[in-house]
Amino acid sequence: MSLSELFLAAVGLAMDAFAVAICKGLSVKKARIKHMTITGLYFGVFQAAMPLIGYLIGKQFKHYVETFDHWIAFVLLALIGANMIREALSKDDEEECCNDKNASFGFKAMLPMAIATSIDALAVGVTYAFLPDVRIVPAVSFIGIITFILSFIGVKIGNVFGTKFKSKAELAGGVILILIGLKILLEHLNIISF
């Protein structure tokens, strides 16, 4: 997996966390460095840990599915991407984003959000186990750092601009993941090569 592909995957995965970080910024009167750092750390750490866990799980089953692993990678990434697009186009999240429970940056508020935004990364980690050229430690580190940066910035954006960019971020992330899944499939079927 090339650095550019890894970067696009990291950005795609980080879009859910970025969208929630925007909501966190919207929930406070003034976004402080403390709020931005807490959000970035929770989301960045979980976005890095979940693909590592998925990778370790996927490695256990790799030899059973090697003949159709590219289809698994494509389906997982397409489903994750489609779900992100569906969420981006849904209007139900707008009221949920701005409620009072999102104003807390404590453990009880941040842990469930960090887990929820990183579940997709678990499935991507399984996908990485089936790809021959993924070095998992640099990959998960990169995902964690990108997520930290985007979440950190997302809190400030939410505080300044509101939810204007939330759905656009989720939509872009979904499209990116679907395209990466399609590229993996087409390369394994020898239809394209990069």
N, C-alpha and C positions, 0 to 999 in steps of 0.2 A: 504494500500500500504506500503510495507516494506521499510526500509531505503535504502537497496540495489537497489530496483526497482526505488525508487525516484532518487537515485544517477544516475542510468543508463539513466533514462528519462531526467534528467537535463543535462547530458553530451550529449545525443542525440540531445536535443534542442539547446544546445550551439554550436554545430558543424557549423551551418551556420554563426553564429557570429564569431566563431574562424576563419573560412575560409576568411571572409571579413576582419578580423583583420590582417590576414597574408598579404592581399593586402594592407592594410593601412601601414603596416611596410615596404612593398616593395616600397611604393610611396615616402618615405622620405630617405634622405641621411644618417641620423643618428637617430635612434629611441631613443627618450628621455623618461624619466619617465612621463613627462607631456603628451606626445602622448599616452603612454600606459594607463595612468589613465583616460584620456578623453574617449578613446575607450572603456575601461572596464566599465566605469560609464554609458555611453550611452547604450551600449548593455545589461549590467546587469540590469539596471533599466527597460528598455523596456521588456526584457525577463521575468522579475518578474511581471510587470504590466499587460501584455497581458493575461497570464493564469488566473489571478485574474478576469479580465473583462470577459473572456470566462466562467469561473466558475459561476460568477454571472448571466450571460445570461443563461447558462445551467440549473441552479437551477430553473429558471422561468418555464422551460418546462419539468423538470424531471418527474413529475407525469403523463405526457402524454405519455412518452416513456419508462417507467420502464420495460415493458415486453421485449423490444428489445434494451435496452441501451448498452448491451455488444457488439451488432453488430455495433452500432454507434461508440463506442470507437474503435473497431477493424478497421472499414473502415476508420475513420479519421486518426488513427495512420499509417495504411498501405499506405494511399494516401500521407501523409506527408513524410513518409519514402521512398516511391517509387519516389517521386519528388526529394528528396535529392539525391538518387542514380542516377537518370537521370541527374541531374545537375553535379554530380561528374564525370560522364562518358562523359559529353559534353565537347567539346573543345572550345566552343564559349566564355566562361567566361575568358579565359586566356588573350586576348587582353584588354578586358574591365577592368580587375583587375588592370592593370598597367598604366592606362591613367592618365593624369595630374589632372583631377578633383578629383581623389581620394587622392591627396596630402594634401587637406585641412582638418583640424580638427575642423573647425568652425561649428556653428549651422546649417547653410544651407546644409552643406555636411553630417554631422553626423546624423541629424534627419531622413532624408529619409532612410538611411542605417539601422538605429536602428529599424525603423518601418518595413522595408522589411524583416529583419532577424528575427523579432519576430512575424510575422503573424502566423506562424506555432504554436507558443506557445498559441495563442488565441484559436485555435482549440483543443489543448491539454487541455486547461482549461475547455472547454465545456465537454470534456471526463471526467475530474476529477469530474465534477458535478454529473456524473452518477455512480461513484464508491463510495461505502459506507464507505470505510475506509481511505479516503483522508482528512487530516487536511490541509486546503488550505493555511493558513498563513505560517506555517513552510514549506510547499511545495514550495510556490512561493519565499519565502526567500532563500531557498536552491537553486532553479533554478537561481535566480539573482546572488547569490554569486559564484556559479560554472561558470556562464557565465562571470562574471566580471574577475575571475581568468584566465579562458581560453582566453578571449579576450586580457587581459593585456599581457599574455605570447605570444599570437598570433602575436602581433605587433612586438615583438622582434624577434620571429622566422622568420617572413616575411622579416624583415630587414636583418637578417643574412643568411637565407637559400633560400629566394625567395618563389616561389609557390610550392615547392616540396611536401609539406604536405597538401595543400589545398584540392585537390580532395580526398585524402585518408581520411581526416577528415569528409568531407561530406558523403562519402560512408559509413564510420563506423556509423555516426549518423543516416543515413537512415536505416541501418540494425538493429540497436538497437531499433528504434521506431517501426519497423515492428514486431520484436520479442516480444516487450512488448504488442503490440496490439494483437498478436496471443495468448500470455499467458492469457490475460484478457478474450478473447473469449473462450479458452479451459477450463479455470477455471469455467466460468459461465455455460458452457455446461456440467460441471462435467466430463470432459474427463481427466483432470489432476487436482491435488491439491498440492499446496506448503505450 
